[in-house]
Amino acid sequence: MKTFSLALKNIKKSMKDYSVYFVTLVIAVAIFYIFNSLDGQTAMMTLSKSKQEMVTIVIKLMEYISVFVAIVLGFLVVYANNFIIKRRKKEIGIYLTLGMSKTRVSMIFVLETLIVGMTSLGIGLLAGVGLSQLVSIFTAKMFEANMRQFNFVFSLKALISTIKNFGLIYLVVMIFNVFTLQRCQLIDLLHAHLENEKVKIKNSWVNFIIFILSLVCIGYAYYLLYHGALIQFDSRMAKMLILGSVGTFFFFLSVAGFLLKIVQLNKKSYYKGLNIFVLKQVNNKINTHVVSMTVISLMLLLTIGILSASLSLVNAYNEMFDQNSPFDYSIAILDNNAREQQILNNKVYQKLVKEDTCYRHYTVPDFCYNQIITDKTNQYADFNYIKSQPVQIIKQSDYNQILKLQNLEKQQVHLNQQEYLLTANNPSAISTFNQFLKGNNEVSVQNLKLHSHTKKVKNISLETLGNGNTGTLIVNDEVINHLSQPAMMTIISGNLINQSEKTYDQFHQSIHEYIKNNGLEVSYLTRSTLKESSVEQSVLFTFIALYLGIIFAIASGTVLAIEQLSNATDNKHRYHILNQLGASSSMMNRSLFYQIGLSFMFPLVVAIIHSIVGLKEINKIIEEMVHINALDHIFITIIFIVIVYGGYFMMTYLASHRIINESQE
């Protein structure tokens, strides 16, 4: 029989063995194409110049991430291919026994890899091109772009990139197969199915000590996490990551044996049905696959963490835009001798502006945030970085004018000369300052003793400058007149005649030219700029989260599926013995379901626990910007993982069920 015909026949015969491998390849190719086809998806959209630049940034970032994804998928495909080699070792041994040379056997596997690879590449590309039509609508919504018309989306660049990367992966697999087959010994191939697992730990006390050590490592990693290791790129972060990984490794090394001993204490449950067989198998498999279990758990942790944190950050940026842009624009004139009239009297400015207000920020060198942020109040957020900075102060009359421009006249205040109103819109700042206001809230401003008008911080944004309001003091106008310090900064805020792109462009151009021609120390920001920045961040986080999240999820599911299918192959003779001993088909099917279910569950549960702990700390960081709970999105993420991971579980169970049933025929 010709080599090609034999390879084709082998593929048809082993199609069910290839199912998980083939499905993974198709999904990987489709995902890879979709996330590299943004140039084609955005080609039919009407985009502003700034959004076109944004698209370019996203496309470039996707290219860099795709290199990492290609490496991950490369290892994944090689690992999956290794299962197929192991599954067919006896078949290879028979070929050699019949006189076939190793070179020809290698050629058969090269052709099989080529056929499966080309087929999966073709189907994956068709699926990717088809799905990218739907994704283009989602992309247009993300970029808030108008689609001129719905056209067929196709990216030649993504096609070439996908073929190039997966072609390289398949080439590596072919070389790996040839290298593996050339090293194989005939005796090993013929008796491969009789090889037993090597249980790493047999001593119960050693098992218990390693289990306790794993909890200590993980516990200390959590301790470092809650003490700033996540945001400090130093030795603490390295320690946290190393201890967390080592602790997880030790946990999987010991937990199965530890739990087995606990279950053995309940003799009734232990000896019920095939429980003894299931528990022994799970214990052995977790022990022998401890490295991969650790890797799977960490990949699932990354999936949950990336998706949950990214979705939270998307919401955070959207909320930050809403709370930090009360006006269409804000202009900050930074010199002491403010020349705001030069801007206010500009003809182009007057033509474009519907309404505006001008006010000044004052500071006093000896009145800093350390009067408000004490060790007691600072437990709610880390504001040490602004303790030494002077508090910004605004006149009551200017503040009321700001409220009027925001249509908040009913919230205007009337302070006496001994009162102040503390404002902020940063959630952590509000929590910190509220603690101060509940107690002795007296402050000293150039020997003037002032106390708070209210017991709560006023939550409000004063200008559209993107940095939010981290604490501004409102005082009676007479208090400002008492200050010896000149204004530190002048702010002009207002609303344009309309919010069209053309109006914003004209405003940007006029202000930029005026600043350039007059040499003013001025910074300005518009609502449209903030919105585009918010959209850019949202798009980046969403695409990165979905891209990496899907890849890590299918990688985790595939590795575990491959291992369980390999285990099913190894266990064929064991299930055959159980059948001969009188075990019914339903008992064996239930045993198989529990065995695979526990193996899938262990790394997922560990990953969920790690992610909940990590997301609580991430939540603190996000809450310093906005009121967003990162844990709210963990349930969405877990649903996503259950669908992908659960899909691999079902495929694995059905394929394993077929393999085990072969033992009863």
Order of alpha helices (4+ residues) and beta strands (2+ residues): alpha-alpha-alpha-beta-alpha-alpha-alpha-beta-alpha-alpha-alpha-alpha-alpha-alpha-alpha-beta-alpha-alpha-beta-beta-alpha-beta-alpha-beta-beta-beta-beta-alpha-beta-alpha-beta-alpha-alpha-alpha-alpha
